Amino acid sequence: MKYGIDVSSWQGKIDWSKVKKAGIEFAILRAGFGWGKDNTDTRFEEYYAGARLAGIPVGAYHYSYAVSVSEAKKEAEAFLSRLKGKQFEYPVYYDQESDQQAGLSKGLLTEIADTFLGIVQSNGYYVGLYSNRYWLDNKLDKNYLLKKYDLWLALYTSSRKPDTDRRNECGMWQYTNKGQIPGIISDVDLNVAYKDYPAIIKQRKLNGFKEEREDTVFLRVIRFGDSGEDIGQVQRFLKNRGLYTGPIDNKFGPGQGFLNAVKAFQKAENLEVDGIIGPKTQARIVELLLQDQENNIKNTAKLTKAKELADQIKKL
């Protein structure tokens, strides 16, 4: 069992290092709501980068306003666009509880949820339904949905503590919305996760954790806030080209030095200057590394040939 939080822009600025030190083991981030292009949570990217930099595994959720199947499809596509290029050790959830949806029939609400979750699941994500007990018992065909998808149950305790074990009811339990955690000024939702989601998700290669491809040394899109040995490899690559002067610390941030170096490389190579080490930037790095390797082989051959000639001259 692991302890975590879920957050949205309502929590404001978060000191993720303090959150980590407080014993929080995961965070579920609101990616957005509805389907408009301006409906991404204003702190989603910030929270993702901050949590990853602090070493806190993350999941995500989408707050729904869909009142039809067609709107559910739009929301699913919007959610997928926000998740693209990121990795999530915890599930990605559908939150269906808005006032606009409360008057819909059980059949329609179930179909809307199933449509959204099915689309996201088919795109390689471990999905789950966020719901409270009343909504489950009265608004949804829970027997149908919970045979297909994990449940993140919202059920608050008077003690504001996880004072019972609900692993037979859900994979994750949100037990209070009045939590107090160092690093977060406002109240925050607190949760317990009963499953080892990171192990399950990585083993199944979901949520951005894909199999290594033979054509690249990279396994993921690398963004500000990430950490890992692959970042150290790029730091060495850019340092060898005089674009990066900082430490080889395997961290993309919190400083701007490595970010600026990535952008300078992208500009020099006529790539999109976005500071993200994505497929095109990765492909160019690999191409240049192979060129360097080939040049090193040629130079070694030249040196070997020169040494052979020198030895022959000495024998004359």
C-alpha positions in Angstrom: 0.0 0.0 0.0 1.3 3.4 -0.9 0.2 6.9 0.1 -0.5 9.7 -2.4 -2.2 12.9 -3.4 -4.2 14.2 -6.3 -3.9 17.8 -7.3 -5.2 20.4 -9.8 -4.4 24.1 -10.3 -6.6 24.8 -7.2 -3.6 23.7 -5.1 -1.5 26.6 -6.5 2.3 26.5 -6.3 3.6 23.2 -4.9 7.0 22.6 -3.4 7.5 19.0 -4.6 10.7 18.4 -2.6 8.8 19.1 0.6 5.9 16.8 -0.6 8.4 14.1 -1.2 10.0 14.5 2.2 6.6 14.3 3.8 6.3 10.7 2.6 4.0 11.1 -0.4 4.7 8.2 -2.8 2.6 9.2 -5.8 0.6 12.0 -7.3 -2.4 12.0 -9.6 -2.5 15.2 -11.7 -5.5 16.8 -13.3 -4.6 17.0 -17.0 -7.6 19.0 -18.0 -11.4 19.1 -18.4 -13.8 19.1 -21.3 -12.4 19.1 -24.8 -11.4 22.7 -25.7 -7.8 23.5 -26.5 -7.8 26.0 -23.6 -9.1 23.4 -21.1 -5.7 22.0 -20.1 -5.1 22.4 -16.4 -3.0 25.5 -16.1 -0.5 23.8 -13.8 -0.4 20.3 -15.4 2.9 20.7 -17.1 4.4 22.5 -14.1 3.2 19.7 -11.7 4.4 17.0 -14.0 7.8 18.5 -14.3 8.0 19.2 -10.5 6.8 15.8 -9.4 9.1 13.9 -11.8 12.1 16.1 -10.7 11.4 15.3 -7.1 11.2 11.6 -7.9 7.4 11.2 -7.3 5.7 8.8 -9.6 2.6 10.2 -11.3 -0.8 9.4 -12.8 -3.4 11.7 -14.4 -7.1 12.3 -14.5 -9.6 14.1 -16.7 -12.6 15.9 -15.3 -15.6 15.3 -17.6 -18.5 17.5 -18.8 -19.6 15.2 -21.6 -23.3 14.7 -21.9 -23.3 12.6 -25.0 -21.2 9.8 -26.5 -19.9 12.2 -29.2 -18.7 14.6 -26.5 -17.0 11.7 -24.6 -15.0 10.9 -27.8 -13.9 14.6 -28.0 -12.8 14.5 -24.4 -10.9 11.3 -24.8 -9.0 12.7 -27.8 -8.2 15.9 -25.8 -7.0 13.9 -22.9 -4.8 11.8 -25.1 -3.2 14.9 -26.6 -2.3 16.1 -23.1 -0.8 12.7 -22.1 1.3 12.4 -25.3 5.0 12.2 -24.8 4.8 11.7 -21.1 5.1 8.6 -18.9 2.8 7.7 -16.0 3.6 5.1 -13.4 0.0 5.3 -12.1 -3.3 4.9 -14.1 -5.0 7.6 -16.0 -8.5 8.2 -14.8 -11.9 9.4 -16.0 -13.7 11.7 -13.4 -17.5 11.8 -14.1 -19.4 13.8 -11.5 -20.3 17.2 -12.9 -23.6 18.9 -12.4 -24.2 18.8 -16.2 -24.2 15.0 -16.1 -26.2 14.4 -12.9 -29.6 14.4 -14.7 -28.6 11.9 -17.4 -29.9 8.3 -17.4 -27.8 5.5 -16.0 -27.6 3.9 -19.4 -26.2 7.0 -21.1 -23.8 7.9 -18.3 -22.5 4.3 -18.4 -22.1 4.5 -22.2 -20.3 7.9 -21.9 -17.8 6.5 -19.3 -17.3 3.3 -21.3 -16.6 5.2 -24.5 -14.1 7.5 -22.9 -12.2 4.8 -21.1 -12.3 2.4 -24.0 -10.7 5.0 -26.4 -7.9 5.9 -23.9 -7.3 2.2 -23.1 -7.0 1.3 -26.8 -4.2 3.9 -27.1 -2.0 2.0 -24.7 -3.0 3.4 -21.3 -3.9 1.7 -18.0 -7.2 3.4 -17.3 -9.5 3.7 -14.3 -12.8 5.3 -13.3 -12.9 7.8 -10.5 -16.3 7.8 -8.7 -18.0 8.2 -5.3 -20.2 5.6 -3.7 -23.5 7.4 -4.4 -22.7 7.9 -8.1 -21.6 4.2 -8.4 -24.8 2.9 -6.7 -27.3 5.2 -8.4 -25.9 6.7 -11.6 -23.8 4.0 -13.3 -24.0 0.3 -14.2 -21.1 -0.4 -11.9 -21.2 -4.2 -12.4 -20.5 -3.6 -16.1 -17.9 -0.9 -15.8 -15.9 -2.4 -12.9 -15.5 -5.7 -14.8 -13.5 -3.7 -17.4 -11.8 -0.9 -15.5 -10.1 -0.2 -12.2 -11.9 1.9 -9.6 -10.6 5.0 -7.8 -13.1 5.3 -5.0 -13.9 8.7 -3.3 -15.3 7.9 0.1 -14.3 10.2 2.9 -13.8 9.2 6.6 -14.6 11.4 9.6 -11.1 10.8 10.9 -9.5 11.9 7.7 -7.4 8.8 7.8 -7.6 5.5 5.9 -9.1 3.7 8.9 -10.1 0.6 7.1 -9.0 -1.6 4.2 -10.9 -1.3 1.0 -8.7 -3.3 -1.4 -11.6 -5.6 -2.2 -13.6 -2.6 -3.4 -11.1 -0.5 -5.3 -7.5 -0.2 -6.6 -7.2 3.3 -5.1 -9.1 5.0 -2.3 -9.4 8.8 -1.9 -10.2 9.0 1.8 -10.3 12.8 2.5 -10.3 16.1 0.7 -9.0 17.9 3.8 -5.4 16.7 3.9 -2.5 18.8 5.0 0.8 18.2 3.4 4.1 20.2 3.7 4.8 22.0 0.5 1.1 22.5 -0.3 -0.6 25.6 1.2 -4.2 24.5 0.6 -6.1 21.4 1.6 -5.4 18.5 -0.7 -7.0 15.1 -1.4 -5.3 12.1 0.1 -5.3 8.6 -1.3 -4.0 5.1 -0.8 -3.1 2.8 -3.7 -3.5 -0.9 -3.0 -1.9 -2.2 -6.2 1.7 -2.0 -7.3 0.8 0.1 -10.3 4.3 1.1 -11.3 5.3 -2.5 -11.6 2.1 -3.5 -13.4 2.2 -0.6 -15.9 5.9 -1.0 -16.7 5.7 -4.7 -17.1 2.8 -4.3 -19.5 4.6 -1.4 -21.3 1.7 1.0 -20.9 1.4 4.7 -20.2 4.4 5.6 -22.3 6.6 2.8 -21.1 7.3 1.0 -24.4 9.7 -1.6 -25.6 13.1 -0.5 -26.7 13.3 0.0 -30.5 16.4 -1.1 -32.4 16.7 2.1 -34.3 17.3 4.5 -31.4 19.1 4.7 -28.1 16.1 6.5 -26.6 13.1 4.9 -24.9 11.0 8.0 -24.3 10.4 11.6 -25.1 12.5 13.7 -22.6 11.1 16.9 -21.1 12.0 19.5 -18.6 11.7 17.9 -15.1 12.7 14.4 -16.2 15.7 12.6 -14.9 17.7 9.5 -15.9 20.9 8.2 -17.5 19.5 9.0 -21.0 19.6 12.7 -20.0 23.2 12.4 -18.9 24.0 10.9 -22.4 22.5 14.0 -24.1 24.4 16.3 -21.7 27.7 14.6 -22.7 26.7 14.9 -26.3 26.0 18.6 -26.1 29.0 19.3 -23.9 31.3 17.7 -26.6 29.8 20.1 -29.1 30.4 23.1 -26.8 26.7 23.8 -26.3 26.4 22.8 -22.7 28.8 23.8 -19.9 26.9 22.4 -16.8 27.3 19.2 -14.8 26.6 15.7 -16.1 23.9 15.1 -13.4 21.3 13.2 -15.3 18.7 15.9 -14.5 16.7 18.1 -17.0 16.3 21.1 -14.6 15.6 22.8 -12.3 18.1 25.2 -13.9 17.7 26.5 -17.5 21.3 25.6 -18.7 20.5 22.2 -20.2 17.2 23.4 -21.6 18.9 26.3 -23.3 21.5 23.9 -24.7 18.8 21.7 -26.1 17.2 24.7 -27.8 20.5 25.9 -29.2 21.1 22.4 -30.7 17.6 22.4 -32.2 18.1 25.8 -33.7 21.5 24.9 -35.2 20.1 21.7 -36.7 17.0 23.5 -38.1 14.6 21.5 -35.8 11.6 22.8 -34.0 13.0 24.8 -31.1 10.7 23.5 -28.3 13.3 22.3 -25.7 11.8 18.8 -25.9 14.0 15.9 -26.8 11.4 14.2 -29.0 11.7 11.8 -32.0 13.2 14.3 -34.5 15.7 15.7 -32.1 16.6 12.2 -30.9 17.0 11.0 -34.5 19.4 13.8 -35.3 21.4 13.1 -32.1 21.7 9.4 -33.1 22.7 10.4 -36.6 25.5 12.7 -35.4 26.7 10.1 -32.9 26.9 7.5 -35.7 28.9 10.0 -37.8 31.2 10.6 -34.9 31.7 6.9 -34.5 32.5 6.5 -38.2 34.9 9.4 -38.1 36.6 7.9 -35.1 37.0 4.6 -36.9 38.5 6.4 -39.9 40.9 8.4 -37.8 42.0 5.3 -36.0 42.6 3.6 -39.3 44.7 6.6 -40.5 46.7 6.6 -37.3 47.3 2.8 -37.6 48.4 3.2 -41.3 50.8 6.1 -40.3 52.3 4.0 -37.6 52.8 1.1 -40.0 54.6 3.4 -42.5 56.8 4.9 -39.7 57.8 1.4 -38.6 58.7 0.5 -42.2 60.8 3.6 -42.6 62.7 2.8 -39.4 63.6 -0.6 -40.9 65.1 0.9 -44.1 
